[in-house]
Amino acid sequence: MPVALQDHALDSLRYIRDAMSRAGAFTAVPGWGGVIMGVTALGAAVLAGPPSDSARWLGIWLGEAALASAIALVAITRKARRSGVPLFAAPTRRFALAYAPPMVAGAVLTAVFVQNGLGTRLPGCWLLLYGVAVVTGGAWAVRIVPVMGLCFMTLGLAAFVAPAPWGHYFMAAGFGGVHVGFGLRIAKEYGG
């Protein structure tokens, strides 16, 4: 009898620990959604080619950003419903409030770069600020998310140092490769 009671107590402690962990962290980070976002980004990198100041290049990447945002929203919503996590709970709001400012800064700087003929340097700007958004939002998410953000930031810094024509390789590595790699790990370790 004491063994059964001890097993029950340990199961209860695990349940409580899991519940507290879910309550404090944004757990609806979409692993499979990240993989899909990465695949579409790889396609955009091939389609767009090296960075240029052309409306075509910018349009492809802005279209990709809109598509990736839609994929992320659908994937987050599905994962939250599947795991029984309220979509508008405190961890989700904290994640969004930390994630949004760097994304807004990226939108503003995109306009500044384009107006000043610096479109070929947008890969560094986008990767760096997206990385900052993922790190700051990731402070309210599962532990792997800020690490992913640091990878984006590193690629953004490297894109600024490298010759501008290499930008699409950094975009493919970051928005494609990092999303696919971390997406697979998040799907495996954090349930989809």
TITI-56497 format. One record per residue (C-alpha): x, y, z; residue in three letters. Coordinates in steps of 0.5 Angstrom, whole numbers, plus 500, padded with zeros to 3 digits. Example, Ala and Ser with C-alpha at 12.3 -4.5 7.8 and 13.67 -1.06 7.14 Angstrom:
residues 2
525491516ala527498514ser
end
This chain:
residues 192
500500500met505505502pro509504495val502506491ala501512495leu508514494gln507513486asp500517487his504523490ala510523485leu504523479asp501528483ser507532483leu509531476arg502534474tyr503540478ile510541475arg507541468asp501545470ala505550473met510550467ser504551462arg501557466ala508561466gly510560459ala508561452phe507553450thr504554443ala510555439val509552433pro514546431gly511544425trp508551423gly516553423gly518547419val512550414ile515557414met522555413gly520551407val516557404thr522561406ala527557402leu522557396gly522565396ala530565397ala530561390val525565387leu528572389ala535571388gly540576391pro538582394pro536588390ser533594390asp527592385ser520592387ala520584385arg525582390trp522586395leu515584393gly517576394ile520577401trp514581403leu509576400gly513571404glu513575410ala505575410ala505568408leu509566414ala505570419ser499567416ala502560417ile504562424ala497564426leu494558424val499554427ala499557434ile492557434thr491550432arg497548437lys493552443ala487548442arg490542441arg494542448ser488546451gly492552452val487559452pro490563446leu489569450phe492567457ala497571460ala503568457pro501569450thr500576451arg507577454arg510573448phe506578444ala508584447leu515582447ala515580440tyr511586437ala516592438pro522589434pro517587429met515594428val522597428ala523592422gly517595418ala519602420val527600418leu524597411thr521603409ala527607411val532602407phe528602401val527610401gln535610401asn537605396gly539600401leu534595399gly540590398thr542590406arg535588408leu537581409pro541583415gly536588418cys530583417trp534577420leu537581426leu530584428leu526578427tyr532575432gly531580437val523579437ala524571438val529572443val525578447thr518574446gly522567447gly523570454ala516568455trp516561452ala519555452val527555453arg529553446ile525559443val531565445pro536560443val533560436met532568436gly540568437leu541564431cys537569427phe541575430met548572429thr546571421leu543578421gly550580424leu553576419ala549578413ala551586415phe558584415val558579408ala558582401pro550584400ala549579394pro550574399trp544576403gly539571400his544565402tyr543568409phe535569408met535562406ala539559412ala535563417gly528564415phe529557411gly534553415gly533555422val526555422his526548419val531545424gly528549430phe521547428gly523540428leu526540435arg520544438ile515539434ala519533437lys520536444glu514540445tyr508537442gly508539435gly
end
